[in-house]
Amino acid sequence: MHATLTEHARCVFGDEYRPSPPCDRDHDEAYFIEALTFADADAILAMLRELCPHLADGYLPVRIRNLAYRLVLLQRPDDPELMREAAVSLHLHGPDWDDIAAALQERADALDAAKARPDRRRGR
């Protein structure tokens, strides 16, 4: 059993920056996707940041990166910085998702604008 999602991903996909740890298990991508699906946001972000520190690098397949960002945004729907990070990743990996990336950027901007506006109901 892998101790972390990052370790599991490293075994399944490899790591551009570190060797894969010794492991005596067969690696099935479907099992990894199941682990990713039920991972918490911190574990997903740790995996993304360790295996793809510059967004455009690493051996994680684009479909896994997209799924990871989608899952973490579902857990943190009001995090504008995370939305921008996901948008940049989508832009870097092809024009097919440019409309989604633009929508994420717009939502992040709207969240920032809402935070900057004073709340008149509470005298702020």
Secondary structure, DSSP 8 states (H G I E B T S, - for coil): --SSHHHHHHHHH--SSS------S---HHHHHHHHHT--HHHHHHHHHHH-TTSS-SSS-HHHHHHHHHHHHHHSTT-HHHHHHHHHHHHHT-GGGHHHHHHHHHHHHHHHHHHHS--GGGT-
